[in-house]
Amino acid sequence: MKIKELKREHGSLTATLSGRMDAITATEFTTQLESWIADDQKSFTIDCSQLDYISSAGLRALLIIAKKVRTLDGKLQLASLQDSVQTVFAISGFDKIIPLFANLDDATTQ
């Protein structure tokens, strides 16, 4: 999995994920977002259009970050999920925990 910062504006950081988010790469995701949080970043929009797979470890990593940013009055939201990843979110109920948007434009206007 790769995570890349795309832009920062209006107090929010937009980043993109690509590849697979599994037990190995979920730690990398958590570490990267925690470093951004340590730099006073509180709100994140994650473009998942290139994320091919997410495991339960990936879901747990997202939940950890979502809880951290909520305590800071921030937010974590995801955009452009591929069908297979969207299905995992729906089956697990995470679509009710983390805001999901059809595309990046919709997410960044929230």
C-alpha positions, 0 to 999 in steps of 0.5 A, a space after each residue: 500500500 502507498 499513501 500520498 499527500 495530495 493537498 492541504 486546504 481549509 484545515 483538511 488534508 487530502 491523501 490517496 491510498 493505493 494497493 492493499 491495506 492489510 495486516 502489514 500495511 495497516 500499521 504503515 497507514 496508522 503511523 503516517 496519519 498519527 504523524 500528520 496528527 502530531 503536526 496538528 492536522 485534525 481532518 482527513 479526506 482519503 481518496 480510495 479510488 486506487 485501494 484494491 483491498 482492505 482487511 479487518 486490520 485495515 478497518 481497525 486502523 481506520 477506526 483507530 484514526 477516526 476515534 483519534 481525530 474525533 477527540 480533536 474535533 476533526 474528521 476522517 472521511 473516505 471517497 471513491 471506494 472501489 466496489 469490492 472495498 465498498 462491499 467490505 464497508 457495507 458488510 462490516 457496518 463501517 459505512 455507518 461509522 466513517 463517512 463515505 463519499 462517491 467521489 473526492 469532490 463530494 467529500 471535499 465540499 463537506 
